[in-house]
């Protein structure tokens, strides 16, 4: 069964705060003659966010599929959660995926299941957790994203933004250490997109989930990078502008022609004089 | 080139760059033939890989029992109406047609023998197979194809579930075991349909019809009628799953996959029927 493996104390220490949780080392991938990624290297630090930008077809979503093991690279090494996944067999990948959550571009909710069954899917199907405990966890997670009253609806009865948020709830229900977001706000209106951004920030700052966000929505990318979730003394949570040190914890990667053309934090990205970046940001 | 995974959306079929001087029609035809052969071989390879993964999924854990039960209900009970109607009218029309022919030889009382032998050995399995290909094969390809194009298959894998175990194994098991049951049902109502025509249209005595039905059957015939549907059920469902998992290109692709599944599984029913019949004649008779 694909439930998260308990880490050894040594691995737990090695993957603690400030240590790398996802590592790409000179990863290359091509489909026939078309090069998608060429010698791509980057590191995601535990509890931080990596935002991957790039034009359509630049290979952004491919990076997420490589992390999940849905694709295998032609060359290079990929480490996820202390496991080398680029050569790992599909059966073993199930263990690694148990500690990963993925939010797909259009949500990819199972349309024949209710919201509750979608959110609790991993716990119902792939764990030994008792059904009433799964239900409690589903209610908790839906409450966290503010959709508790939609628990028994079908996905077809939800709006685009609600579907995206249910997808986030599904990804986080099994408490993964890493969350991957594939264009989480594409096609949403600015207000709904902000709600989704807030969920990403809350998960990162309150649940200590490491995240990789693939997007070409610059407004959302900068919002996630420059805001933080703080719990007030009265127990309520609010999203506020992050201080400069906190903002530097979110790193941007710009993909261009299969490689990384920029890597740095929000302020560095804004200050860049690279003509391609300037065009992209304008 | 990355390693493909069973149940994963495959990469586009390899397309060669034009050869130097390929302006000549001959070269282009050769390239087309080569691409076609490669594509066909790739389909066969992927089909075989899927079947190996399915067999492995049948004998190792995890096993999604709930889904298996659901598929037995959907494929078995869900196909009952169409199989009942097909079987009944086939038996009835067979009695009508053969009644005329048998009259020419004064052999009308033997109509039961002809109907039972035809239904049990050939028409029951093949017509049930064709009905299943139309109803079940297309449904499976459309359902799985929709899941592929909306990323639900990738979502399953991302959630730690093997799509072959979750989607393919329950359907293949249900198809494999329910096709013989449905065939027996079709045979039974077919013989009843023949009886109604024989008694009320052809004026054959009821007792004569039933004794003729029994006399016309041998144990080998029963075996043939029972073994064939297992093979046909497996072929129909496995083709539906394979075509569904290989769906590309949005809703248009789902439509194409559905059509392909019906065509491929219908042809497979006829072809598998021929080869299994040939084999069983050698082994049983």
Interface residues (C-beta under 8 A of the other chain):
Chain A: X1 X2 X3 X29 X30 X31 X32 X33 X65 X68 X70 X71 X72 X73 X74 X90 X91 X94 X95 X97 X98 X100 X101 X102 X104 X105 X106 X108 X109 X110 X111 X121 X122 X125 X126 X170
Chain B: X1 X2 X3 X5 X6 X8 X11 X12 X14 X15 X17 X62 X64 X150 X151 X152 X154 X155 X157 X158 X159 X160 X161 X162 X166
